[in-house]
Amino acid sequence: MAEIKWPAKRRVIGTRVPRLDGPDKATGRARYSQDINRPGMLHAVILRSPYAHCRIKSLDLSEAEKAPGVRAIVTVGQLNYTGGRKEGKPGWAFPVNKTDVGRELFYHGDEILAIAADTEEHARDALRLVKIEYEQLPFIVKESTALQKRNAPSTVPGKDASNVIPGGNRTQGDPDAAKKAAEVLVTGTYGVPVITHCCLETHGLVAEWENPKSLVIWCTTQAVPGTAGQLQGFLAGHGITASVRCITHYMGGGFGSKFGPDIQGQLAAVLAWLAKAPVKLFLDRDEEHLAAGNRPSATATVTIAGNRDGTITLFEATSHGTPGIGRSAGVNIGILPYVYEVANVRISTEIVRLNHGAARAMRAPAHPQNCFITESAVDDFANAAGLDPMEVRLKNLPPNDPNAIKTQPTSFLALRQTIYATEIGIAAELSQWKKKWHPPGKGPTKGPWKHGIGMALHTWGGAGRADNDVFVTIHSDGSVLVQCSTQDLGTGERTVLAIVVAEVLGLEPKELTVIIGESQIGRSTGSGGSTTTPGTAPAALVAAINARDELFRKIAPKLGTQPESLAIEAGKITDKASGKSYTWRQACARLGMESVRGQGNWQPGLSNLGVGGVQVAEVWVDTETGVVRLERIVAVQDCGMVVNKLGCESQVAGGVIMGINLAMFEEMIVDEQTGRMVNPDFEFYKLGGILDMPEIIVHMHDMPERGVIGIGEPPTISTAAAIGNAICNALGVRVPRTPFSPDRVLAALQSKT
């Protein structure tokens, strides 16, 4: 097959196309997993640990089993019990005194068991009848406490001796010599707390056994075939050989937290197996905060040294972060010093494991934390040197990689300095940086309000992945069906696929029918790493070309011509040899009773890896109350070839809004005395409303020669850093930790005096 490339002349690709499923979502016709109700369906709820760390001393289910409406009960210990494999029985065939008594629970919200009943009320009533006795155990829920007690015995799962474990060290160059030779040296401590994903649709599913060999689930997931495969593997581990079909036509957000069925998926599948009835199990909002994952914290003490001209010669950081009971913290030593290449680097990090829910991937994992740490320190270095932070960034941009220029001339490594310099220039123009920037604390005032402006850079990957199949079927009535098992996490995937196929077939996107979110369609990868569109759009291009070529082969003899003489343009098929033209439907009618189908999967050369972005924030800060008012965010985003400009701009705006929430509002608060999260809700876990949002100016740095690159994650990375730098520019003092709440602003001002 000849090499496939994106069309040089693009009629639909790159235009602004409203989402095809927008009307369905706006009118309520779109059916999310939570909207699914099956005949005879049961409702399940989960009993969770009330303590941060405890052991089950005794468990009696007899009263709960006899409660009205109860159809099945299964414990987490039974799910995890592996002894049954030797005896040829699933774990839930064994009594709880064998599988659960003595089991440790490691955080407030840790799962114990689930009950399925005729109604949710019956299930909750039955939970109250579970007789369970706990032995409370020591716990640690604050990083500072764990660091102070680093020699105390571990309170988290695993074999580590302590809650504090090494996260890695890295040294390059000669940091000590660079520090001694420095003309400017600045040290600061910066950090972001643990935050949660806050998906509008909570985690959960409906599970129904069609027969003993076939399970179908309607699940809110960002990995449709992957979730089906994981659940199938879990069942196989208990001796149940069954196919699992996953359906996710619509989902209400995931942000990295929904890559599998999770424990609730396993519970629902087993409850449905035991009760011989469909089971619906979705988390409540408090459960979502407690147990569905979070973004790990990150704190770092950073020293930057360099010359008075703004050249950075040293980056040194001592950092730590908590993944809860997990093992992967938010500070990745491989990322620091983030977008910059510095000759002398010394970095060390510790992972502080605490008794709260485990961290998961969250929109651009580790990047917002590392960006905030690095870009705050870079601004403080610029301020100490008496320089414009924009000029310092321009001076320290990483060079275009000479090897990449030779081997991969359109790669990010080959172009990064050029991309950043261009984007900084665009952002400076859109934000009027040269007019509005001023030395810290020396800007315009309006009574107690002080003006500030700040900048930050970010980077991300976003390349496509193999194992994405798209199918395009052309029917004799001219209708076109596009199918892919992928999910729409927020990319507008139906519209993306329709745009690409419509481009090839000379149609309008709205003329196509697109079906996604069904695992049996074929292969697709999870929506992670901003890889969905760069994975499926190339596959759609290949599938559409194959379908078009097959159509030409079928109808050419009936049109009295050769397939290579046929061409498509704007809804017509033309015979270049004779000059005859046919409408799309007239040509497709020549198929008679047949249809043609083209299959495509991802191919290299149609997508690329790596993007850069620049954001500028403008703020006003009230020095009397500590209130920060966001005036404007300018977001310039490298994006390769834009498929749907409207969708891209929406993605960037949404990412900025998420970054604003990280900067201004979000924080998981855990009480040190009880070990319980005190704000597992949307009353005290704060999120910004529409009136809290500033003007957001989005500029897509379109580089079509680079192919399709995902941008779902990068726009959220640098927002908090830009806002923090703007606040520092306004006040002349750093607010070192998010969220930038009034009390923290006032504390920073007080430290200045």
C-alpha positions, -999 to +999 in steps of 0.1 A: +000+000+000+012+035-008+021+057+021-010+075+034-008+111+042-033+138+054-049+156+025-029+187+015-061+205+007-086+201+035-122+210+031-136+199+065-105+191+086-094+221+106-128+239+105-152+246+134-177+218+135-203+217+164-204+183+182-227+159+165-240+146+198-245+181+213-283+182+208-286+147+224-267+158+254-285+192+257-319+176+254-313+145+276-315+120+249-279+109+255-280+079+278-251+077+302-243+045+321-261+059+352-292+063+330-293+025+322-321+005+339-326-031+331-357-053+338-355-068+373-325-047+381-311-047+417-293-019+434-260-023+453-242-002+479-208-006+495-199-008+532-167+012+538-142+015+566-151+043+591-114+044+602-081+055+587-065+022+597-081-008+613-084-046+613-117-066+610-120-086+643-153-101+635-180-100+608-215-113+610-238-111+579-267-132+592-290-103+600-282-084+568-288-115+547-323-119+562-332-082+556-361-074+533-352-072+496-316-084+500-306-107+471-269-111+475-239-101+496-202-104+487-172-092+506-139-077+493-121-105+511-140-130+491-131-112+459-094-113+468-094-148+482-071-170+460-073-202+480-104-212+461-083-217+429-068-248+445-102-261+455-119-252+422-143-227+437-147-189+434-136-169+464-172-160+473-179-197+479-160-194+512-172-180+545-162-145+557-143-158+588-119-174+563-117-145+538-123-113+558-117-117+595-082-103+602-081-083+570-066-048+574-084-017+560-060+012+553-081+043+549-114+060+556-135+047+528-117+014+522-142-012+508-155-040+530-185-055+513-214-048+490-251-057+492-275-060+463-312-056+470-345-048+453-341-011+460-312+011+471-331+019+503-333-019+511-296-022+505-287+007+528-310-006+555-292-040+552-258-023+556-269-011+590-275-047+601-240-059+593-223-067+626-187-058+624-161-053+650-129-033+643-095-031+659-083+004+654-046+007+644-021+036+642-025+059+612-007+089+596-026+113+573-003+143+572+029+145+553+046+166+579+038+140+606+051+111+584+083+130+577+088+137+614+081+101+623+101+086+594+114+059+616+080+048+629+065+015+617+046+017+584+008+021+586+002+014+549+000-018+528+032-034+516+065-044+532+081-010+536+095-004+570+083+032+571+057+054+555+085+074+539+103+057+510+129+069+486+116+083+453+149+087+436+179+109+432+195+125+401+227+145+397+243+159+366+272+184+361+288+200+392+260+216+413+283+227+441+307+245+417+277+261+400+264+273+433+297+288+443+301+306+409+265+320+409+259+357+405+223+352+415+209+325+438+174+321+451+157+294+472+120+289+477+096+262+488+065+256+466+037+230+467+003+218+456-020+196+478-039+164+470-070+171+449-096+147+435-110+142+400-145+154+406-160+136+376-196+147+370-206+111+365-194+091+395-177+057+390-199+027+385-217+004+362-247-018+355-238-055+352-261-081+336-253-118+328-270-127+295-261-163+302-234-180+323-208-174+296-216-138+287-216-107+309-225-072+295-217-041+315-227-005+309-198+012+326-185+047+328-149+041+316-122+057+296-110+024+283-139+004+269-121-028+256-096-026+284-123-025+311-140-055+295-107-074+293-098-066+330-131-078+343-129-109+321-095-116+336-108-112+371-136-137+365-112-161+349-091-159+381-121-173+400-126-201+375-154-184+355-148-184+318-170-158+303-169-131+276-174-095+288-189-069+266-185-032+277-208-004+265-200+032+271-219+054+247-216+085+268-196+092+299-194+121+324-157+126+327-128+105+339-096+127+339-075+095+343-095+078+371-116+054+350-092+030+333-109-002+346-138-017+364-123-011+398-135-029+429-171-017+423-171-034+389-159-067+404-185-064+432-213-057+407-204-086+384-203-110+413-235-098+429-252-101+395-238-137+392-250-146+427-285-130+424-290-140+388-303-105+381-288-073+367-271-051+393-265-013+393-237+000+415-226+037+413-206+056+439-220+085+458-202+118+458-185+112+491-173+078+480-160+094+448-138+117+468-126+090+492-120+060+470-119+068+433-084+083+431-067+116+434-039+138+421-009+133+444+006+163+462+040+177+456+062+200+477+098+210+468+124+233+481+142+246+450+174+265+446+181+282+412+214+298+405+227+317+375+241+348+360+228+384+361+220+381+324+193+355+333+212+324+323+202+295+347+232+274+357+219+253+385+186+237+394+185+219+428+153+205+444+145+184+475+109+172+471+083+150+485+047+141+477+020+117+488+001+092+467-020+081+497-017+044+502-003+042+467+034+043+457+037+069+429+040+105+441+035+137+422+071+147+419+088+128+391+126+135+392+128+127+355+106+157+347+124+184+368+135+210+359+106+206+336+108+223+302+143+236+308+177+220+302+201+231+329+238+221+330+240+214+367+211+196+384+207+179+418+173+164+426+160+141+454+125+131+462+107+110+488+074+093+486+052+099+517+026+072+519-004+081+540-037+065+551-060+079+525-071+067+491-045+059+465-035+084+438-044+077+402-035+093+369-051+127+366-051+150+336-014+153+327+000+132+356+028+149+376+030+178+351+009+205+369+029+198+401+063+199+384+053+229+363+042+249+394+074+241+412+097+249+383+079+279+369+075+295+404+112+291+410+121+305+376+100+336+382+116+341+416+150+338+400+141+364+374+128+387+401+160+383+421+180+392+390+158+422+383+148+408+349+116+404+329+105+367+335+096+364+298+131+373+288+146+348+313+124+321+298+134+330+262+171+329+273+168+294+288+147+276+263+159+241+254+176+241+220+162+223+190+178+188+191+203+185+162+199+147+160+161+150+159+164+177+132+182+151+110+160+121+118+126+135+128+124+170+115+087+175+125+092+161+160+089+183+191+125+177+200+135+191+166+113+221+170+109+228+207+129+260+209+112+274+178+078+264+191+083+280+225+098+312+212+069+316+187+043+308+213+059+332+239+057+359+212+021+352+205+011+351+242+030+383+248+011+400+220-023+387+230-017+396+267+000+429+260+029+417+281+054+444+273+028+470+282+014+453+313+044+437+330+060+455+358+085+448+386+069+428+414+047+449+436+051+480+415+021+477+392-012+497+389-035+499+419-072+505+424-075+513+461-065+481+479-064+461+446-030+455+430-024+443+394-002+414+384+007+394+353+025+361+351+036+335+326+044+298+326+054+272+300+044+235+297+050+204+277+032+171+270+033+140+247+001+133+229+012+108+202-012+082+188-011+046+197-015+015+176-043-010+182-070+014+172-094+000+147-120+021+127-145+006+103-163+026+076-193+010+058-209+025+027-244+013+019-262+014-014-285+042-003-255+064+003-256+062+041-223+058+058-216+041+091-184+048+111-176+024+140-149+024+166-149+009+201-132+040+216-149+062+242-156+099+242-138+111+273-143+147+262-126+149+229-158+150+208-148+116+193-179+111+173-173+144+156-136+138+151-142+105+133-170+120+112-148+149+101-120+127+090-143+103+071-163+131+056-131+147+043-123+116+024-158+108+011-167+144+001-196+145+026-206+167+055-199+153+090-236+155+100-245+131+071-226+102+088-237+079+116-210+072+141-211+045+167-185+043+195-182+029+229-189-008+223-160-032+230-171-058+205-165-034+176-128-040+176-096-028+192-090+006+208-068+020+235-077+038+266-080+076+267-048+084+284-018+106+276-039+126+252-037+098+227-073+093+217-077+116+187-041+109+174-049+072+177-083+071+161-081+099+135-053+083+115-072+050+117-104+067+104-084+082+075-071+048+065-105+032+069-122+059+049-096+056+021-100+018+020-138+021+019-136+047-008-113+026-029-135-005-025-165+016-035-146+027-067-137-010-074-173-021-071-190+007-091-164+015-118-175-014-141-211-004-138-202+032-147-181+020-176-148+033-163-118+023-143-115+027-105-085+050-108-105+073-130-130+081-103-126+110-079-147+124-050-153+161-044-181+178-024-207+152-026-201+141-061-182+113-078-167+122-111-153+101-139-122+120-149-119+100-182-154+109-195-161+140-174-194+125-162-205+134-127-228+115-103-242+125-070-230+105-040-263+086-038-265+079-075-230+064-074-237+044-043-269+030-058-247+011-083-238-012-054-272-028-057-278-050-027-242-048-015-223-026+009-186-020+011-165-018+042-131-004+049-110-011+079-082+011+092-058+012+121-033+036+133-003+042+111+030+060+119+035+093+102+000+106+107+005+117+143+034+130+163+047+132+198+052+163+219+036+197+223+045+229+240+023+256+254+024+290+270-001+306+293-003+342+307-025+351+337-036+386+346-050+392+381-061+418+406-054+411+443-072+428+472-045+434+498-071+440+526-091+408+521-067+385+503-092+379+475-077+372+441-098+382+410-088+366+378-089+390+350-077+371+320-060+339+309-042+337+275-035+301+264-013+294+234-012+257+226+009+238+200-014+212+186+000+197+154-028+194+127-062+206+141-090+182+132-119+202+147-109+238+156-140+243+177-133+211+197-097+220+202-105+255+215-131+239+238-105+214+251-080+242+258-106+264+276-118+234+297-082+226+306-076+261+317-107+260+339-094+228+355-061+246+361-079+275+376-096+252+401-063+237+410-049+272+416-078+288+434-101+263+451-093+226+453-078+208+483-085+175+500-086+181+537-080+152+561-085+156+599-053+145+617-071+133+648-097+111+631-080+103+598-112+112+580-116+134+550-136+164+562-147+177+528-159+147+507-186+168+490-192+198+468-200+221+497-166+222+514-145+208+485-145+239+465-148+243+427-152+275+408-185+286+393-190+305+361-187+338+379-153+328+391-140+323+356-120+351+338-119+359+301-101+330+284-083+337+252-073+306+232-049+305+204-042+273+186-006+271+173-016+250+143+013+230+127-003+207+102+030+193+090+033+176+124+002+154+120-025+149+147-014+154+183-036+151+213-042+182+235-067+170+261-042+173+290-016+200+283-038+231+287-044+223+324-007+221+332+006+257+334-025+276+345-018+274+383+019+284+378+009+314+356-017+325+382+008+321+411+034+342+392+008+368+385-001+371+422+036+374+431+039+401+404+010+419+420+021+417+456+059+415+454+057+384+476+052+347+467+021+327+478+040+294+477+012+269+479-022+263+462-050+270+465-045+307+466-072+313+492-076+347+510-060+333+542-029+322+523-026+355+504-029+375+537-003+352+554+021+359+525+015+396+528+021+394+566+054+375+560+065+404+538+062+429+567 
